[in-house]
Amino acid sequence: MKQAMKRAMLSRKLSRLSLALGMLPIAAINASYLIAAWEGAVPWCVPYWESCTSISATGREGFAFFFFKATMIPVALLTIWYWILAQAKLADFGYRGSAIPALGIIAAIALLCYTLALGAIGDSFQLTRRIGIIFYFTFTYLSQLLLVYQFRRLDIPEQGNQWQLLMCLIILVLGILTLVLDGLLDNYDDYEDGFEWVLALLLHCNFLIAYWSWRKVDGSNGARVGMAPEQTTAI
């Protein structure tokens, strides 16, 4: 009974963290843009399709500089906690790998480095921001994709997993599209910022879908604990 209660509490924590990691970054990024536009640091527009400014530009100056850091640093720390708890939860179903938490934590550290370097002057800080955002997007996506795979690999029945897989496929198609357009268009820079906004939105929406997934796993948990070693996976 105590073990079942602990597993249920872990699922609730994961669902709440998923909700926070979906809502907080989306709210913070868009609020930072509104603050920066109000202060005159970036133009007024709809950045998702007008591609008028980058996400980074919204947190470089004025009050938006402090707001962006005050919101995204906690997000990075919550992301580390989320992937640690996800590892513990998957272990209940027989998962013995380390790739999912490792990739997720690397992504969180990259986000932390990017956020701390934002607004600082110098080539090294610019390189840190560039590497940080690329690593955050890439490793967050990979950890989300592996999570979807493990839900299916470990036969964890729930309803949100299909939507997570669909979102991962959409993100993959969009990522490939950006690479193709970058090679074909001379003016791809005019569209790059818009793609960045959309990719960030989709990645964080995947956390919102994960909120639904984690809420649904408890009903099957007990049947999967104590599975035979040959049913586990080390990915």
ABEGO torsion letter per residue (X at the ends): XAAAAAAAAAAAAAAAAAAAAAAAAAAAAAAAAAAAAAAGABBBBBAAAAGABBAAAAAABEAAAAAAAAAAAAAAAAAAAAAAAAAAAAAAAGBABAAAAAAAAAAAAAAAAAAAABGBBEAAAAAAAAAAAAAAAAAAAAAAAAAAAAAAAAGBBBAAAAAAAAAAAAAAAAAAAAAAAAAABAAAAAAAAAAAAAAAAAAAAAAAAAAAAAAAAAAAAAAABGBBAAABBAX
